[in-house]
């Protein structure tokens, strides 16, 4: 069996947001996260609000500059914290050098209305990327490309002359998807692309993303709250808590054999359409509040709320290790 190609590789990634007038690292939004995404797969990312999912996705694209760690894309180092003998980072790609990778790596934002400039028409929004990367020659070819992209996402060619406020939320998100597709990317961060949409529209957008994945050979990092949607669309799923990746496994494996107590809690809260099955399921409630990312707890970040915590959980941070083939976890209970 041929070895799968790793498209994106992230090692020990950190992202802190300093706070003016406050000593210390500030908000520790992403802490020591490592994972890889294979070409052509969809990696889902789930967790509570504020756990760092969106920050991780934007840091991978270097929309946020990483604080530390290493990011490789297609074998090229886009960021590295290693320093040479002069104290300068090795492998840190400049803004100019990043331009070709901006074309390969795109993002679909969570709130379509906030991500679309209300002063620009849909044609201008989509055409801007074509102009920056010089992907069309002449007005006629540019117009033809914009119309083709609109039709690809289920809109009409005449929509190019309208403004974002003239569309529904689902249509606005389709414009955002068309804008991401304009530069023929390989990798797309889908940052909760359906959470701001009506339930009736969510399935249409998910189906469209799946169709594009197959037809265009795209690779996704799919960020969402809804575990059932993530399970449906993803090949593998990662679970984040307080800026850290606590479990990563195949979609079916994670649903059937969750190992981390936090993952078990999330899965126990997923609604089941069958009332009889729902009543028979055991729900695992979480007590307490999520700790502040400015002052994360020592040891395992989940230990203040974990029903199975032991003294070692508060003393040492568990390593992110492979518990079984393809199933990674950061938990002292499994590793001991």
C-alpha positions as CSV (number, residue, x, y, z in Angstrom):
1,X,0.0,0.0,0.0
2,X,1.4,3.4,-1.0
3,X,2.2,5.7,1.8
4,X,-0.1,8.7,2.0
5,X,1.3,12.1,1.3
6,X,1.3,14.6,4.2
7,X,0.1,18.0,3.0
8,X,0.1,19.9,6.2
9,X,2.3,19.2,9.3
10,X,2.0,21.1,12.5
11,X,4.5,20.5,15.4
12,X,4.2,21.9,18.9
13,X,2.3,25.0,17.8
14,X,1.8,27.8,20.2
15,X,-0.2,31.1,19.8
16,X,-0.3,33.6,22.7
17,X,-1.9,37.0,22.6
18,X,-0.1,39.5,24.8
19,X,-2.2,41.9,26.9
20,X,-0.9,45.4,27.3
21,X,0.0,46.2,30.9
22,X,-0.2,42.6,32.0
23,X,2.9,40.6,32.8
24,X,3.3,37.1,31.4
25,X,2.4,35.5,28.0
26,X,-1.2,36.8,28.0
27,X,-4.0,34.7,26.5
28,X,-2.6,31.3,25.7
29,X,-5.0,30.4,22.9
30,X,-3.1,27.5,21.4
31,X,-0.7,25.4,23.4
32,X,1.6,22.7,22.1
33,X,-0.6,21.4,19.3
34,X,0.8,18.8,16.9
35,X,-1.0,17.0,14.0
36,X,-0.8,16.2,10.3
37,X,-3.3,16.3,7.5
38,X,-3.0,14.0,4.5
39,X,-3.6,15.2,1.0
40,X,-7.2,14.7,0.1
41,X,-8.6,14.1,3.5
42,X,-10.9,16.0,5.8
43,X,-9.7,16.5,9.4
44,X,-12.5,17.6,11.7
45,X,-11.8,19.8,14.8
46,X,-14.3,20.0,17.6
47,X,-14.5,21.5,21.1
48,X,-16.3,24.0,23.3
49,X,-16.5,27.7,22.3
50,X,-13.3,29.5,23.2
51,X,-11.1,26.3,23.1
52,X,-8.9,27.7,20.4
53,X,-10.3,26.0,17.3
54,X,-10.6,29.1,15.1
55,X,-7.3,30.5,16.4
56,X,-5.6,27.3,15.5
57,X,-7.0,27.4,12.0
58,X,-6.0,31.0,11.4
59,X,-2.5,30.4,12.9
60,X,-2.0,27.4,10.5
61,X,-2.6,29.8,7.6
62,X,-0.5,32.5,9.3
63,X,-3.3,34.9,9.5
64,X,-2.2,35.0,13.1
65,X,1.6,34.8,13.5
66,X,2.5,31.8,15.6
67,X,4.3,32.3,18.9
68,X,6.2,29.1,18.6
69,X,6.3,25.7,16.9
70,X,6.7,24.6,13.3
71,X,4.3,24.6,10.3
72,X,5.2,22.7,7.1
73,X,3.1,22.7,3.9
74,X,3.9,20.4,1.1
75,X,7.3,19.8,2.5
76,X,8.1,23.6,2.8
77,X,8.6,25.2,6.2
78,X,6.2,28.1,6.5
79,X,7.2,28.8,10.2
80,X,9.8,27.5,12.6
81,X,10.8,28.6,16.0
82,X,14.3,27.3,15.6
83,X,17.0,30.0,15.8
84,X,20.3,30.3,14.1
85,X,23.6,31.5,15.7
86,X,22.4,35.1,15.2
87,X,19.1,34.5,17.0
88,X,17.0,34.7,13.9
89,X,14.3,32.3,13.1
90,X,15.1,29.5,10.6
91,X,12.5,28.8,7.9
92,X,10.2,31.7,8.7
93,X,8.6,32.5,5.4
94,X,8.2,36.2,4.7
95,X,5.0,37.9,3.6
96,X,6.2,38.0,0.0
97,X,7.3,34.4,0.1
98,X,3.9,33.4,1.5
99,X,2.0,34.8,-1.5
100,X,2.1,31.5,-3.5
101,X,0.9,29.6,-0.4
102,X,-1.9,32.1,0.1
103,X,-3.2,30.8,-3.2
104,X,-2.8,27.2,-2.1
105,X,-4.3,27.7,1.3
106,X,-7.7,29.4,1.7
107,X,-10.4,29.9,4.4
108,X,-14.1,29.9,4.6
109,X,-15.1,32.2,7.5
110,X,-17.8,31.5,10.1
111,X,-19.9,34.6,9.6
112,X,-20.4,35.3,5.9
113,X,-22.0,38.7,6.5
114,X,-19.0,39.9,8.4
115,X,-16.4,38.5,6.0
116,X,-17.9,40.2,2.9
117,X,-17.1,43.9,2.3
118,X,-20.6,45.5,2.1
119,X,-19.2,48.2,-0.3
120,X,-18.1,45.7,-2.9
121,X,-20.3,43.7,-5.3
122,X,-20.1,39.9,-5.4
123,X,-18.1,40.1,-8.7
124,X,-15.6,42.5,-7.1
125,X,-15.3,40.3,-4.0
126,X,-14.5,37.2,-6.1
127,X,-12.5,39.0,-8.7
128,X,-10.2,40.6,-6.2
129,X,-8.3,37.3,-5.6
130,X,-8.1,36.7,-9.4
131,X,-6.4,40.2,-9.7
132,X,-4.0,39.7,-6.9
133,X,-2.7,36.4,-8.2
134,X,-3.0,37.4,-11.9
135,X,-5.1,34.4,-12.8
136,X,-7.1,35.9,-15.7
137,X,-6.1,37.9,-18.7
138,X,-8.5,40.6,-19.8
139,X,-12.0,41.6,-18.6
140,X,-13.8,39.0,-20.6
141,X,-11.9,36.1,-19.1
142,X,-12.2,37.6,-15.6
143,X,-16.0,37.9,-16.0
144,X,-16.3,34.4,-17.4
145,X,-14.4,33.0,-14.4
146,X,-16.5,34.8,-11.9
147,X,-19.7,33.6,-13.5
148,X,-18.4,30.0,-13.6
149,X,-17.6,30.2,-9.8
150,X,-21.0,31.5,-8.9
151,X,-22.7,28.8,-10.9
152,X,-20.4,26.2,-9.2
153,X,-21.7,27.2,-5.8
154,X,-25.4,27.2,-6.9
155,X,-25.8,31.0,-7.6
156,X,-26.6,32.7,-10.9
157,X,-24.2,34.7,-13.2
158,X,-26.3,37.8,-12.8
159,X,-25.7,37.8,-9.0
160,X,-22.2,39.2,-9.7
161,X,-23.6,42.7,-9.8
162,X,-25.4,42.5,-6.5
163,X,-24.1,43.5,-3.0
164,X,-23.8,41.1,0.0
165,X,-26.8,42.6,1.9
166,X,-29.1,41.6,-1.0
167,X,-28.5,37.9,-0.2
168,X,-29.6,35.5,2.5
169,X,-27.2,34.0,4.9
170,X,-26.9,30.8,3.0
171,X,-26.3,32.7,-0.3
172,X,-23.7,34.9,1.4
173,X,-21.8,31.8,2.5
174,X,-21.9,30.5,-1.0
175,X,-20.3,33.7,-2.1
176,X,-17.6,33.2,0.5
177,X,-17.0,29.6,-0.8
178,X,-16.8,30.9,-4.4
179,X,-14.2,33.5,-3.2
180,X,-12.1,30.7,-1.6
181,X,-12.3,28.6,-4.7
182,X,-11.3,31.5,-7.1
183,X,-7.6,30.8,-6.8
184,X,-7.9,27.0,-7.2
185,X,-6.6,26.1,-3.7
186,X,-5.5,22.7,-2.5
187,X,-6.3,23.2,1.2
188,X,-9.2,25.0,2.8
189,X,-9.8,25.8,6.5
190,X,-13.6,25.6,6.9
191,X,-14.1,27.7,10.1
192,X,-17.5,26.7,11.3
193,X,-19.0,27.4,7.9
194,X,-22.5,26.3,8.8
195,X,-22.9,27.5,12.4
196,X,-24.4,30.9,11.4
197,X,-26.9,29.4,8.9
198,X,-30.4,28.0,9.4
199,X,-30.7,24.3,9.9
200,X,-32.5,23.9,6.6
201,X,-29.5,25.4,4.8
202,X,-26.8,23.7,6.7
203,X,-27.2,20.3,4.9
204,X,-27.1,22.0,1.5
205,X,-23.8,23.7,2.3
206,X,-22.3,20.5,3.8
207,X,-23.3,18.5,0.7
208,X,-21.8,21.2,-1.5
209,X,-18.5,21.1,0.4
210,X,-18.5,17.3,0.1
211,X,-19.1,17.5,-3.7
212,X,-16.2,20.0,-4.1
213,X,-14.0,17.8,-2.0
214,X,-14.5,14.9,-4.4
215,X,-14.6,16.8,-7.7
216,X,-11.6,19.1,-7.0
217,X,-9.5,16.9,-4.8
218,X,-9.5,19.4,-1.9
219,X,-8.1,18.9,1.6
220,X,-10.2,20.3,4.5
221,X,-9.6,21.3,8.1
222,X,-13.3,21.4,9.1
223,X,-13.9,23.3,12.4
224,X,-17.4,22.9,14.0
225,X,-19.4,22.5,17.2
226,X,-21.7,19.9,15.8
227,X,-20.2,16.5,16.4
228,X,-22.7,14.7,14.2
229,X,-21.8,16.9,11.2
230,X,-18.1,16.5,11.9
231,X,-18.4,12.8,12.1
232,X,-20.3,12.8,8.8
233,X,-17.9,14.9,6.8
234,X,-14.5,14.0,8.3
235,X,-12.1,11.2,7.9
236,X,-10.4,11.9,11.2
237,X,-11.5,14.1,14.1
238,X,-9.4,16.0,16.6
239,X,-10.8,17.2,20.0
240,X,-9.6,20.5,21.5
241,X,-9.8,21.7,25.1
242,X,-8.4,25.0,26.4
243,X,-6.0,25.4,23.5
244,X,-4.7,21.8,23.5
245,X,-5.5,18.8,21.3
246,X,-6.6,16.1,23.7
247,X,-7.6,13.3,21.3
248,X,-7.3,12.5,17.6
249,X,-8.6,9.4,15.8
250,X,-10.5,8.2,12.8
251,X,-14.1,9.5,12.7
252,X,-15.7,6.1,13.4
253,X,-13.0,5.1,16.0
254,X,-13.6,8.3,18.0
255,X,-17.3,7.8,18.0
256,X,-17.2,4.1,19.0
257,X,-14.2,4.1,21.3
258,X,-13.6,7.6,22.9
259,X,-10.7,7.4,25.3
260,X,-10.4,10.9,26.8
261,X,-12.9,11.8,29.5
262,X,-13.6,15.1,27.7
263,X,-14.4,13.3,24.4
264,X,-16.7,11.0,26.3
265,X,-18.5,13.9,27.8
266,X,-19.0,15.6,24.4
267,X,-20.3,12.5,22.7
268,X,-22.7,11.8,25.6
269,X,-24.4,15.2,24.8
270,X,-24.9,14.6,21.1
271,X,-28.7,14.4,20.4
272,X,-30.1,11.1,19.2
273,X,-33.2,11.1,17.0
274,X,-34.6,7.9,18.5
275,X,-36.3,8.8,21.8
276,X,-36.0,5.2,23.2
277,X,-32.2,5.2,22.5
278,X,-31.9,8.7,23.8
279,X,-33.5,7.8,27.2
280,X,-31.3,4.8,27.6
281,X,-28.0,6.7,27.0
282,X,-26.0,7.8,30.0
283,X,-25.1,11.5,29.9
284,X,-21.9,12.6,31.6
285,X,-22.3,16.1,33.0
286,X,-19.3,18.5,33.4
287,X,-19.0,20.5,36.6
288,X,-17.3,23.8,37.0
289,X,-16.2,26.5,34.5
290,X,-13.6,26.4,31.8
291,X,-10.4,27.8,33.3
292,X,-9.1,31.1,31.9
293,X,-6.6,30.8,29.0
294,X,-4.7,33.6,30.7
295,X,-4.0,31.4,33.7
296,X,-4.4,27.8,32.5
297,X,-4.1,25.1,35.2
298,X,-0.9,23.1,35.7
299,X,-0.7,19.6,34.4
300,X,-3.5,18.4,32.3
301,X,-5.7,21.3,31.3
302,X,-8.9,19.3,31.8
303,X,-8.1,18.0,35.3
304,X,-10.1,20.6,37.3
305,X,-13.3,19.3,35.6
306,X,-12.3,15.7,35.1
307,X,-14.3,13.2,37.2
308,X,-11.4,10.7,37.0
309,X,-8.5,13.2,37.9
310,X,-5.7,11.9,40.0
311,X,-2.8,13.8,41.7
312,X,-0.5,13.3,38.7
313,X,-3.0,15.0,36.5
314,X,-2.5,18.3,38.4
315,X,1.3,17.9,38.5
316,X,2.4,16.9,35.0
317,X,1.1,17.7,31.5
318,X,0.3,14.4,29.7
319,X,2.2,13.8,26.4
320,X,0.2,13.5,23.2
321,X,0.9,9.8,22.4
322,X,-0.5,7.1,20.2
323,X,-2.6,4.8,22.3
324,X,-3.4,2.5,19.4
325,X,-2.7,2.7,15.7
326,X,-4.0,6.0,14.5
327,X,-5.6,6.9,17.9
328,X,-3.7,9.7,19.7
329,X,-4.5,10.9,23.2
330,X,-3.1,13.2,25.9
331,X,-4.3,11.6,29.2
332,X,-2.5,10.1,32.2
333,X,-5.4,7.6,32.7
334,X,-4.7,5.9,29.4
335,X,-1.0,6.3,29.4
336,X,-0.4,4.9,32.9
